[in-house]
Amino acid sequence: MGSMPDTTDADGLTVGQVSARVGVTVRALHHWDETGLARPSLRTVAGYRLYTAVDLERLHRIVVYRELGLGLDKIRALLDDSTADVPGALRAQRAQVAERIERLRQLSTGLDRMIDAHERGLLLTVEQQSAIFGPRWDPDWPAQARQRYGDTAQWRQYAERSASRSPEEWQAVADAMAGFERALGNAMDAGVTPGSPEARHLVERHREVFASYFPLTRQMQVCLGRMYETDPGFAAHYDGIRTGLAAWFRQIIDADARAHGIDPDSAAWQ
């Protein structure tokens, strides 16, 4: 490597000047010099690095290749190996970039769905909701649920599951709940009493089916049972299956809670 008495622009550029022109840090330039990737051709008498026009051209190529995602070892091979297949390497990198773009596109779509799910709860059209959940379904229920539970961990769990759930998967959830509600109505018709093994089995089944939305503790189930009976929309839904079913459903939930040491009158959403 040659040496020069001073650092004029005509004779070469200093590390700081090159850093500003090329857009890389001084630390990176030092590292590339130490590893032999991009060594300055000149030094001053005092030992300071000086980069020539040829050095700058190599640095610009390094920066371009690095921005394309190539590793430093690959860049070195492309620059120093006269037999290197540069177009082939760039095509391979382009394919990797295309894959990365597609992954990012999918991630963006997933984020959009996650945002919508947190804000809306259910990512189905009104028509899809009616077709999946039946004529008794009220499309306002998800908005009401968000208003009531939007700040809870359970709403976040529900939204995250909703974001990744297809209409077909929602249909399976609806079918499971419809099957449970039929069993509920049949049990009431059969005279099943609160606190009986049959009633307690139904309460447990309700918690299992409801877990498609979010995990349900027994205290939370008591709160739901209370809402099923007192909320006009939910009461109409259950009483539409069997007259008096909303009240009976709450009774079997409360009886099961007492069997597990929970006072229904003081149960909280926890």
C-alpha positions as YAML, in Angstrom:
chain: A
units: angstrom
residues:
- id: 1
  name: MET
  ca: [0.00, 0.00, 0.00]
- id: 2
  name: GLY
  ca: [1.36, 3.44, -0.89]
- id: 3
  name: SER
  ca: [1.62, 6.51, 1.35]
- id: 4
  name: MET
  ca: [0.98, 10.23, 0.86]
- id: 5
  name: PRO
  ca: [2.04, 13.33, 2.76]
- id: 6
  name: ASP
  ca: [-1.42, 14.85, 3.27]
- id: 7
  name: THR
  ca: [-5.16, 14.23, 2.83]
- id: 8
  name: THR
  ca: [-6.30, 16.36, -0.10]
- id: 9
  name: ASP
  ca: [-9.49, 15.35, -1.92]
- id: 10
  name: ALA
  ca: [-7.55, 14.85, -5.15]
- id: 11
  name: ASP
  ca: [-5.25, 12.33, -3.54]
- id: 12
  name: GLY
  ca: [-7.83, 10.38, -1.59]
- id: 13
  name: LEU
  ca: [-10.68, 10.58, 0.87]
- id: 14
  name: THR
  ca: [-10.47, 10.03, 4.59]
- id: 15
  name: VAL
  ca: [-12.57, 7.48, 6.44]
- id: 16
  name: GLY
  ca: [-14.93, 10.18, 7.65]
- id: 17
  name: GLN
  ca: [-15.41, 11.59, 4.16]
- id: 18
  name: VAL
  ca: [-16.05, 8.12, 2.73]
- id: 19
  name: SER
  ca: [-18.48, 7.33, 5.53]
- id: 20
  name: ALA
  ca: [-20.56, 10.39, 4.61]
- id: 21
  name: ARG
  ca: [-20.43, 9.73, 0.85]
- id: 22
  name: VAL
  ca: [-21.12, 5.99, 0.90]
- id: 23
  name: GLY
  ca: [-23.57, 5.97, 3.80]
- id: 24
  name: VAL
  ca: [-21.87, 3.46, 6.08]
- id: 25
  name: THR
  ca: [-20.38, 3.93, 9.51]
- id: 26
  name: VAL
  ca: [-16.71, 4.50, 10.18]
- id: 27
  name: ARG
  ca: [-16.80, 1.36, 12.29]
- id: 28
  name: ALA
  ca: [-18.01, -0.66, 9.31]
- id: 29
  name: LEU
  ca: [-15.24, 0.76, 7.11]
- id: 30
  name: HIS
  ca: [-12.65, -0.19, 9.72]
- id: 31
  name: HIS
  ca: [-14.11, -3.70, 9.93]
- id: 32
  name: TRP
  ca: [-14.09, -4.13, 6.15]
- id: 33
  name: ASP
  ca: [-10.48, -2.95, 6.07]
- id: 34
  name: GLU
  ca: [-9.43, -5.37, 8.83]
- id: 35
  name: THR
  ca: [-11.15, -8.32, 7.15]
- id: 36
  name: GLY
  ca: [-9.79, -7.45, 3.72]
- id: 37
  name: LEU
  ca: [-13.19, -6.83, 2.17]
- id: 38
  name: ALA
  ca: [-12.48, -3.21, 1.30]
- id: 39
  name: ARG
  ca: [-9.00, -1.93, 2.08]
- id: 40
  name: PRO
  ca: [-8.03, 1.67, 1.26]
- id: 41
  name: SER
  ca: [-5.27, 1.87, -1.31]
- id: 42
  name: LEU
  ca: [-3.38, 4.71, 0.38]
- id: 43
  name: ARG
  ca: [-2.30, 5.94, 3.78]
- id: 44
  name: THR
  ca: [-0.89, 9.23, 4.95]
- id: 45
  name: VAL
  ca: [2.54, 9.48, 6.50]
- id: 46
  name: ALA
  ca: [0.76, 9.53, 9.84]
- id: 47
  name: GLY
  ca: [-0.95, 6.22, 8.97]
- id: 48
  name: TYR
  ca: [-4.46, 7.48, 8.26]
- id: 49
  name: ARG
  ca: [-6.50, 5.60, 5.68]
- id: 50
  name: LEU
  ca: [-7.17, 7.20, 2.29]
- id: 51
  name: TYR
  ca: [-9.64, 5.85, -0.26]
- id: 52
  name: THR
  ca: [-9.18, 6.30, -4.00]
- id: 53
  name: ALA
  ca: [-11.86, 6.41, -6.73]
- id: 54
  name: VAL
  ca: [-11.33, 2.70, -7.35]
- id: 55
  name: ASP
  ca: [-11.81, 2.01, -3.64]
- id: 56
  name: LEU
  ca: [-15.03, 4.01, -3.68]
- id: 57
  name: GLU
  ca: [-16.35, 2.01, -6.61]
- id: 58
  name: ARG
  ca: [-15.76, -1.22, -4.69]
- id: 59
  name: LEU
  ca: [-17.42, 0.24, -1.60]
- id: 60
  name: HIS
  ca: [-20.48, 1.28, -3.59]
- id: 61
  name: ARG
  ca: [-20.81, -2.27, -4.93]
- id: 62
  name: ILE
  ca: [-20.48, -3.68, -1.41]
- id: 63
  name: VAL
  ca: [-23.22, -1.36, -0.17]
- id: 64
  name: VAL
  ca: [-25.53, -2.33, -3.04]
- id: 65
  name: TYR
  ca: [-24.96, -6.06, -2.51]
- id: 66
  name: ARG
  ca: [-25.43, -5.69, 1.22]
- id: 67
  name: GLU
  ca: [-28.72, -3.83, 0.76]
- id: 68
  name: LEU
  ca: [-29.86, -6.69, -1.47]
- id: 69
  name: GLY
  ca: [-29.35, -8.98, 1.50]
- id: 70
  name: LEU
  ca: [-26.10, -10.70, 0.54]
- id: 71
  name: GLY
  ca: [-23.73, -11.69, 3.34]
- id: 72
  name: LEU
  ca: [-20.22, -10.29, 3.47]
- id: 73
  name: ASP
  ca: [-18.62, -13.61, 2.50]
- id: 74
  name: LYS
  ca: [-20.84, -13.85, -0.57]
- id: 75
  name: ILE
  ca: [-20.04, -10.24, -1.45]
- id: 76
  name: ARG
  ca: [-16.32, -10.95, -1.21]
- id: 77
  name: ALA
  ca: [-16.69, -13.92, -3.54]
- id: 78
  name: LEU
  ca: [-18.61, -11.89, -6.11]
- id: 79
  name: LEU
  ca: [-16.05, -9.09, -6.03]
- id: 80
  name: ASP
  ca: [-12.85, -11.14, -5.97]
- id: 81
  name: ASP
  ca: [-13.64, -14.34, -7.87]
- id: 82
  name: SER
  ca: [-13.37, -13.68, -11.59]
- id: 83
  name: THR
  ca: [-15.37, -16.86, -12.28]
- id: 84
  name: ALA
  ca: [-18.25, -15.92, -9.98]
- id: 85
  name: ASP
  ca: [-21.69, -16.06, -11.57]
- id: 86
  name: VAL
  ca: [-22.91, -12.61, -10.57]
- id: 87
  name: PRO
  ca: [-26.23, -12.76, -12.47]
- id: 88
  name: GLY
  ca: [-26.94, -16.20, -11.03]
- id: 89
  name: ALA
  ca: [-26.20, -15.03, -7.50]
- id: 90
  name: LEU
  ca: [-28.42, -12.00, -7.94]
- id: 91
  name: ARG
  ca: [-31.26, -14.13, -9.34]
- id: 92
  name: ALA
  ca: [-31.02, -16.43, -6.33]
- id: 93
  name: GLN
  ca: [-31.08, -13.42, -4.03]
- id: 94
  name: ARG
  ca: [-34.07, -12.00, -5.92]
- id: 95
  name: ALA
  ca: [-35.94, -15.27, -5.32]
- id: 96
  name: GLN
  ca: [-35.18, -15.03, -1.60]
- id: 97
  name: VAL
  ca: [-36.33, -11.40, -1.55]
- id: 98
  name: ALA
  ca: [-39.57, -12.42, -3.30]
- id: 99
  name: GLU
  ca: [-40.17, -15.09, -0.64]
- id: 100
  name: ARG
  ca: [-39.48, -12.55, 2.09]
- id: 101
  name: ILE
  ca: [-41.90, -10.08, 0.49]
- id: 102
  name: GLU
  ca: [-44.60, -12.76, 0.37]
- id: 103
  name: ARG
  ca: [-44.00, -13.60, 4.05]
- id: 104
  name: LEU
  ca: [-44.24, -9.92, 4.93]
- id: 105
  name: ARG
  ca: [-47.43, -9.60, 2.86]
- id: 106
  name: GLN
  ca: [-48.94, -12.50, 4.77]
- id: 107
  name: LEU
  ca: [-47.78, -10.95, 8.04]
- id: 108
  name: SER
  ca: [-49.39, -7.65, 7.05]
- id: 109
  name: THR
  ca: [-52.65, -9.43, 6.24]
- id: 110
  name: GLY
  ca: [-52.49, -11.24, 9.57]
- id: 111
  name: LEU
  ca: [-51.91, -7.98, 11.41]
- id: 112
  name: ASP
  ca: [-54.87, -6.38, 9.64]
- id: 113
  name: ARG
  ca: [-57.08, -9.30, 10.70]
- id: 114
  name: MET
  ca: [-55.76, -9.14, 14.26]
- id: 115
  name: ILE
  ca: [-56.52, -5.42, 14.47]
- id: 116
  name: ASP
  ca: [-60.01, -5.95, 13.03]
- id: 117
  name: ALA
  ca: [-60.63, -8.85, 15.41]
- id: 118
  name: HIS
  ca: [-59.67, -6.76, 18.45]
- id: 119
  name: GLU
  ca: [-61.95, -3.97, 17.29]
- id: 120
  name: ARG
  ca: [-64.88, -6.02, 15.94]
- id: 121
  name: GLY
  ca: [-64.57, -9.41, 17.60]
- id: 122
  name: LEU
  ca: [-66.03, -11.42, 14.75]
- id: 123
  name: LEU
  ca: [-64.58, -11.25, 11.22]
- id: 124
  name: LEU
  ca: [-67.71, -12.43, 9.47]
- id: 125
  name: THR
  ca: [-70.28, -10.54, 7.45]
- id: 126
  name: VAL
  ca: [-73.80, -10.23, 8.80]
- id: 127
  name: GLU
  ca: [-74.87, -12.73, 6.15]
- id: 128
  name: GLN
  ca: [-72.19, -15.21, 7.19]
- id: 129
  name: GLN
  ca: [-73.13, -14.80, 10.85]
- id: 130
  name: SER
  ca: [-76.78, -15.50, 10.08]
- id: 131
  name: ALA
  ca: [-75.91, -18.55, 7.98]
- id: 132
  name: ILE
  ca: [-73.52, -19.98, 10.58]
- id: 133
  name: PHE
  ca: [-75.19, -19.12, 13.88]
- id: 134
  name: GLY
  ca: [-78.81, -19.30, 12.80]
- id: 135
  name: PRO
  ca: [-81.80, -16.93, 12.81]
- id: 136
  name: ARG
  ca: [-81.70, -16.39, 16.58]
- id: 137
  name: TRP
  ca: [-78.21, -14.89, 16.33]
- id: 138
  name: ASP
  ca: [-78.02, -11.14, 16.92]
- id: 139
  name: PRO
  ca: [-75.19, -9.51, 14.87]
- id: 140
  name: ASP
  ca: [-74.97, -6.82, 17.56]
- id: 141
  name: TRP
  ca: [-73.77, -9.32, 20.16]
- id: 142
  name: PRO
  ca: [-70.04, -9.09, 19.22]
- id: 143
  name: ALA
  ca: [-70.14, -5.28, 19.53]
- id: 144
  name: GLN
  ca: [-71.95, -5.55, 22.85]
- id: 145
  name: ALA
  ca: [-69.38, -8.08, 24.05]
- id: 146
  name: ARG
  ca: [-66.53, -5.78, 23.09]
- id: 147
  name: GLN
  ca: [-68.16, -2.88, 24.91]
- id: 148
  name: ARG
  ca: [-68.55, -5.03, 28.00]
- id: 149
  name: TYR
  ca: [-65.32, -7.03, 27.92]
- id: 150
  name: GLY
  ca: [-63.02, -5.15, 25.53]
- id: 151
  name: ASP
  ca: [-60.48, -4.35, 28.24]
- id: 152
  name: THR
  ca: [-60.21, -7.90, 29.54]
- id: 153
  name: ALA
  ca: [-57.70, -10.64, 28.85]
- id: 154
  name: GLN
  ca: [-60.59, -12.83, 27.73]
- id: 155
  name: TRP
  ca: [-61.52, -10.43, 24.94]
- id: 156
  name: ARG
  ca: [-57.92, -10.43, 23.73]
- id: 157
  name: GLN
  ca: [-57.92, -14.24, 23.71]
- id: 158
  name: TYR
  ca: [-61.21, -14.29, 21.83]
- id: 159
  name: ALA
  ca: [-59.99, -11.73, 19.29]
- id: 160
  name: GLU
  ca: [-56.76, -13.58, 18.60]
- id: 161
  name: ARG
  ca: [-58.64, -16.83, 18.02]
- id: 162
  name: SER
  ca: [-61.17, -15.02, 15.86]
- id: 163
  name: ALA
  ca: [-58.43, -13.48, 13.71]
- id: 164
  name: SER
  ca: [-57.17, -16.90, 12.62]
- id: 165
  name: ARG
  ca: [-60.53, -18.66, 12.35]
- id: 166
  name: SER
  ca: [-62.15, -19.37, 8.97]
- id: 167
  name: PRO
  ca: [-65.92, -19.42, 8.33]
- id: 168
  name: GLU
  ca: [-65.70, -23.21, 8.23]
- id: 169
  name: GLU
  ca: [-64.05, -23.28, 11.64]
- id: 170
  name: TRP
  ca: [-66.70, -20.93, 12.99]
- id: 171
  name: GLN
  ca: [-69.30, -23.33, 11.60]
- id: 172
  name: ALA
  ca: [-67.75, -26.14, 13.65]
- id: 173
  name: VAL
  ca: [-67.88, -23.93, 16.76]
- id: 174
  name: ALA
  ca: [-71.51, -23.06, 16.06]
- id: 175
  name: ASP
  ca: [-72.42, -26.70, 15.50]
- id: 176
  name: ALA
  ca: [-70.85, -27.67, 18.82]
- id: 177
  name: MET
  ca: [-72.75, -24.93, 20.65]
- id: 178
  name: ALA
  ca: [-76.01, -25.82, 18.88]
- id: 179
  name: GLY
  ca: [-75.54, -29.44, 19.91]
- id: 180
  name: PHE
  ca: [-75.02, -28.37, 23.49]
- id: 181
  name: GLU
  ca: [-78.11, -26.14, 23.47]
- id: 182
  name: ARG
  ca: [-80.24, -29.01, 22.11]
- id: 183
  name: ALA
  ca: [-78.97, -31.20, 24.93]
- id: 184
  name: LEU
  ca: [-79.74, -28.40, 27.37]
- id: 185
  name: GLY
  ca: [-83.32, -28.10, 26.17]
- id: 186
  name: ASN
  ca: [-83.82, -31.88, 26.18]
- id: 187
  name: ALA
  ca: [-82.48, -32.13, 29.72]
- id: 188
  name: MET
  ca: [-84.90, -29.48, 30.93]
- id: 189
  name: ASP
  ca: [-87.78, -31.31, 29.21]
- id: 190
  name: ALA
  ca: [-86.66, -34.54, 30.89]
- id: 191
  name: GLY
  ca: [-86.88, -32.95, 34.33]
- id: 192
  name: VAL
  ca: [-83.14, -32.93, 35.10]
- id: 193
  name: THR
  ca: [-82.71, -31.13, 38.42]
- id: 194
  name: PRO
  ca: [-80.02, -28.59, 39.30]
- id: 195
  name: GLY
  ca: [-77.15, -30.21, 41.16]
- id: 196
  name: SER
  ca: [-77.79, -33.67, 39.71]
- id: 197
  name: PRO
  ca: [-74.99, -35.54, 37.92]
- id: 198
  name: GLU
  ca: [-76.74, -34.94, 34.59]
- id: 199
  name: ALA
  ca: [-76.99, -31.20, 35.24]
- id: 200
  name: ARG
  ca: [-73.38, -30.95, 36.40]
- id: 201
  name: HIS
  ca: [-72.30, -32.78, 33.26]
- id: 202
  name: LEU
  ca: [-74.12, -30.19, 31.17]
- id: 203
  name: VAL
  ca: [-72.44, -27.34, 33.06]
- id: 204
  name: GLU
  ca: [-69.04, -28.90, 32.43]
- id: 205
  name: ARG
  ca: [-69.92, -29.44, 28.77]
- id: 206
  name: HIS
  ca: [-70.86, -25.77, 28.50]
- id: 207
  name: ARG
  ca: [-67.44, -24.74, 29.78]
- id: 208
  name: GLU
  ca: [-65.75, -27.07, 27.29]
- id: 209
  name: VAL
  ca: [-67.77, -25.81, 24.32]
- id: 210
  name: PHE
  ca: [-67.40, -22.19, 25.40]
- id: 211
  name: ALA
  ca: [-63.62, -22.62, 25.53]
- id: 212
  name: SER
  ca: [-63.67, -22.15, 21.74]
- id: 213
  name: TYR
  ca: [-64.04, -18.46, 22.57]
- id: 214
  name: PHE
  ca: [-61.76, -18.26, 25.61]
- id: 215
  name: PRO
  ca: [-61.08, -20.34, 28.75]
- id: 216
  name: LEU
  ca: [-63.99, -20.04, 31.17]
- id: 217
  name: THR
  ca: [-63.56, -20.29, 34.93]
- id: 218
  name: ARG
  ca: [-66.45, -21.40, 37.12]
- id: 219
  name: GLN
  ca: [-66.87, -17.90, 38.55]
- id: 220
  name: MET
  ca: [-66.97, -16.45, 35.06]
- id: 221
  name: GLN
  ca: [-69.51, -19.10, 34.11]
- id: 222
  name: VAL
  ca: [-71.72, -17.95, 36.98]
- id: 223
  name: CYS
  ca: [-71.51, -14.40, 35.64]
- id: 224
  name: LEU
  ca: [-72.50, -15.65, 32.20]
- id: 225
  name: GLY
  ca: [-75.42, -17.60, 33.62]
- id: 226
  name: ARG
  ca: [-76.62, -14.45, 35.35]
- id: 227
  name: MET
  ca: [-76.36, -12.55, 32.06]
- id: 228
  name: TYR
  ca: [-78.15, -15.29, 30.12]
- id: 229
  name: GLU
  ca: [-81.16, -14.86, 32.40]
- id: 230
  name: THR
  ca: [-81.22, -11.06, 32.79]
- id: 231
  name: ASP
  ca: [-80.00, -9.77, 29.43]
- id: 232
  name: PRO
  ca: [-83.03, -9.42, 27.12]
- id: 233
  name: GLY
  ca: [-81.14, -10.62, 24.04]
- id: 234
  name: PHE
  ca: [-79.64, -13.72, 25.63]
- id: 235
  name: ALA
  ca: [-82.80, -14.51, 27.56]
- id: 236
  name: ALA
  ca: [-84.79, -14.38, 24.33]
- id: 237
  name: HIS
  ca: [-82.26, -16.67, 22.68]
- id: 238
  name: TYR
  ca: [-82.44, -19.39, 25.34]
- id: 239
  name: ASP
  ca: [-86.18, -19.03, 25.97]
- id: 240
  name: GLY
  ca: [-86.63, -19.36, 22.22]
- id: 241
  name: ILE
  ca: [-85.17, -22.85, 22.51]
- id: 242
  name: ARG
  ca: [-87.40, -23.75, 25.49]
- id: 243
  name: THR
  ca: [-89.61, -21.50, 27.53]
- id: 244
  name: GLY
  ca: [-87.86, -20.83, 30.84]
- id: 245
  name: LEU
  ca: [-84.54, -22.28, 29.65]
- id: 246
  name: ALA
  ca: [-82.54, -19.13, 30.48]
- id: 247
  name: ALA
  ca: [-83.57, -19.27, 34.14]
- id: 248
  name: TRP
  ca: [-83.07, -23.05, 34.35]
- id: 249
  name: PHE
  ca: [-79.64, -22.75, 32.75]
- id: 250
  name: ARG
  ca: [-78.61, -20.26, 35.42]
- id: 251
  name: GLN
  ca: [-79.96, -22.52, 38.14]
- id: 252
  name: ILE
  ca: [-77.86, -25.52, 37.07]
- id: 253
  name: ILE
  ca: [-74.76, -23.30, 36.76]
- id: 254
  name: ASP
  ca: [-75.31, -21.85, 40.24]
- id: 255
  name: ALA
  ca: [-75.86, -25.30, 41.74]
- id: 256
  name: ASP
  ca: [-72.64, -26.57, 40.19]
- id: 257
  name: ALA
  ca: [-70.78, -23.51, 41.48]
- id: 258
  name: ARG
  ca: [-71.99, -24.16, 45.03]
- id: 259
  name: ALA
  ca: [-70.78, -27.75, 44.75]
- id: 260
  name: HIS
  ca: [-67.33, -26.30, 44.05]
- id: 261
  name: GLY
  ca: [-67.42, -23.89, 46.99]
- id: 262
  name: ILE
  ca: [-68.42, -20.80, 45.01]
- id: 263
  name: ASP
  ca: [-71.16, -18.47, 46.22]
- id: 264
  name: PRO
  ca: [-73.08, -17.46, 43.05]
- id: 265
  name: ASP
  ca: [-74.24, -14.23, 44.69]
- id: 266
  name: SER
  ca: [-70.67, -12.98, 45.10]
- id: 267
  name: ALA
  ca: [-69.07, -14.55, 42.01]
- id: 268
  name: ALA
  ca: [-66.95, -12.11, 40.00]
- id: 269
  name: TRP
  ca: [-65.49, -12.11, 36.50]
- id: 270
  name: GLN
  ca: [-62.18, -13.71, 37.37]
...
